[in-house]
Amino acid sequence: MKATKRFIFQSLLWLIIWLVLWITQSFDYGFFRENLLSVIFQILLLAGLIFFAAPKLLFKKKYLLFMLFGLAAIVLGSYISSSLFSLPPPRMPPRMPGAENLVNRAPRGGAPSKFLIHFLLLAVSAVLGTFLETLFYAQKKEEETIKNNNERLATELKLLKSQINPHFLFNTLNNIYALSAISATKTQESISYLANMLRYVLYDCEQAFVPLTKEISYIENYIKLFTTKSSKKYPITTTYEIGSKGILIAPMLVIPFVENAFKHSNIEKVTGTFLNIKVISKVDEIYFEVENSKSELVENKDKVGGIGLENVKKRLAILYPNKHELTIENLPECFKVSLKLNL
């Protein structure tokens, strides 16, 4: 709510309160004249609070100046409103003989002064106005925080998506170039698989979520592209149990695990190696598992659990907070990744 609307809202609130009080006094003109300036100063006090004191002093943590400004405004307004438009004191009847003694015996005290009444009214207005301004300010800051967090997360997700391993693309192009000198058919197949993968990355991945079947199609094209470069029978097994085609998943979420498995399984050796991929989906759950053999050679380049896995961990924390279970097991014989997503 903008400052002008908040000022109008609070002003109308106090005008309604004063109108109700005036009605209870049977529209007495004396009551109206006695309190007219108090109402005016209440509105002026709210204007000063909303448009100056709160944004310039209170919310910039100049608390002492804010209190001095508020107190000075309340005292000045109370003094002016209680001094002007005051009704003349009522005429006293002629005193009877001995009335002085009765007056002296009368109890002291009586109604509070007009200045004190107006001071309390303006103080209540200031306190209530400050409370409402603080409430609106806190709400505005919370909305700004949420908006900034959403923008930050969107930027971070876009950055994380852009970190998809570019080495795969260059290696694939090199393989296709090599195939072109051997088999035109395999070259055409490889280009087709690569085109499908690039179409998924460039177009489908622009969406926040994609059908799980498209993510699996990418994995299948990845496997085909890998196996096309050789006539060997690679020990790769895949298991897909998709309960519904409408199940959605964040794009390129499990691909880094698959790339990692191919990279470190030494699958090209064939003998004594393996790579198993499993995807099982239910109505409210997706289970992904990839298990691969480990190369006997220690690879210094692109270590297991490097940038790719860290990328996925960050995306999971953003997209599926408290709704995922990621287990990474670096066993002596194999490397296994299990991911469960609660939808």
Salt bridges, closest charged atoms under 4 A:
GLU34 OE1 - LYS114 NZ 2.50
GLU133 OE2 - ARG6 NE 2.80
GLU144 OE1 - LYS141 NZ 3.73
GLU156 OE1 - ARG152 NH1 3.49
ASP204 OD1 - LYS214 NZ 3.31
GLU268 OE2 - LYS229 NZ 2.81
GLU285 OE1 - LYS340 NZ 3.96
GLU289 OE1 - LYS336 NZ 3.86
GLU299 OE1 - HIS264 ND1 3.61
ASP302 OD2 - LYS263 NZ 3.50
GLU310 OE2 - LYS313 NZ 3.64
